[in-house]
Amino acid sequence: MNEGCKKHCRATHSTDVFANGRAHVNGMENFWGVTKNRLMKFKGIKNDKCNLHLKETEWRFNYRQENIYKLLLCKLRKSPL
């Protein structure tokens, strides 16, 4: 998923819609499985950091097919801290 895609899609179970374009129940279950596995490694996180951990996991999930190290280097070169 690229960063330009900001549209939110839903799978609506109440109307027996389990897939809507790119949104599919299996994709959501896959993401939550990856998220739970990643967050368990921390053995608990503080409530005020939860959103940051979720956003990082989302970013890693969306770019899981790419070399994250090279991607981060590119982004840091374009926008240095």
C-alpha positions as CSV (number, residue, x, y, z in Angstrom):
1,M,0.0,0.0,0.0
2,N,1.4,3.4,-0.9
3,E,1.3,6.4,1.3
4,G,-1.0,8.2,-1.2
5,C,-3.8,5.8,-0.6
6,K,-5.9,7.3,2.3
7,K,-9.3,5.8,1.5
8,H,-10.7,3.6,4.3
9,C,-12.5,0.4,3.1
10,R,-14.6,-1.9,5.2
11,A,-15.9,-5.4,5.1
12,T,-19.4,-5.3,6.6
13,H,-20.3,-8.6,8.3
14,S,-23.9,-7.7,9.1
15,T,-24.7,-7.6,5.3
16,D,-22.6,-10.6,4.5
17,V,-19.9,-8.5,2.8
18,F,-16.6,-10.0,3.7
19,A,-14.6,-8.3,1.0
20,N,-14.8,-4.8,-0.4
21,G,-12.0,-4.0,-2.9
22,R,-8.8,-4.2,-1.0
23,A,-10.4,-4.7,2.4
24,H,-10.9,-8.4,3.1
25,V,-11.5,-10.2,6.4
26,N,-8.4,-12.4,5.9
27,G,-6.2,-9.4,5.4
28,M,-7.4,-7.8,8.6
29,E,-6.9,-11.1,10.5
30,N,-3.4,-11.4,9.1
31,F,-2.6,-7.8,10.3
32,W,-3.9,-8.5,13.8
33,G,-2.0,-11.7,14.0
34,V,1.2,-9.9,13.0
35,T,0.4,-7.1,15.5
36,K,-0.2,-9.4,18.4
37,N,2.9,-11.4,17.7
38,R,5.0,-8.2,17.5
39,L,3.6,-6.5,20.6
40,M,3.9,-9.7,22.7
41,K,7.7,-9.3,22.4
42,F,7.5,-6.1,24.5
43,K,5.7,-7.9,27.4
44,G,3.4,-5.0,27.8
45,I,3.4,-1.4,26.6
46,K,2.3,1.8,28.2
47,N,-1.1,3.2,27.2
48,D,0.3,6.5,26.0
49,K,2.7,4.6,23.6
50,C,0.1,2.2,22.2
51,N,-0.8,4.3,19.2
52,L,2.8,4.7,18.2
53,H,3.4,0.9,18.4
54,L,0.3,0.3,16.3
55,K,1.4,2.9,13.7
56,E,4.8,1.4,13.5
57,T,3.4,-2.1,13.1
58,E,1.0,-0.8,10.4
59,W,3.9,0.8,8.5
60,R,6.0,-2.4,8.7
61,F,3.1,-4.5,7.6
62,N,2.4,-2.3,4.6
63,Y,6.0,-2.3,3.5
64,R,6.8,-6.0,4.5
65,Q,7.7,-6.9,0.9
66,E,10.3,-4.2,0.7
67,N,13.8,-3.6,2.2
68,I,12.8,-1.5,5.2
69,Y,16.4,-0.4,5.8
70,K,16.8,1.1,2.3
71,L,13.3,2.6,2.5
72,L,14.1,4.4,5.7
73,L,17.4,5.6,4.4
74,C,15.7,7.1,1.4
75,K,13.0,8.8,3.5
76,L,15.7,10.2,5.9
77,R,17.7,11.6,3.1
78,K,14.7,13.4,1.7
79,S,13.6,14.7,5.1
80,P,16.5,14.7,7.6
81,L,15.6,15.0,11.2
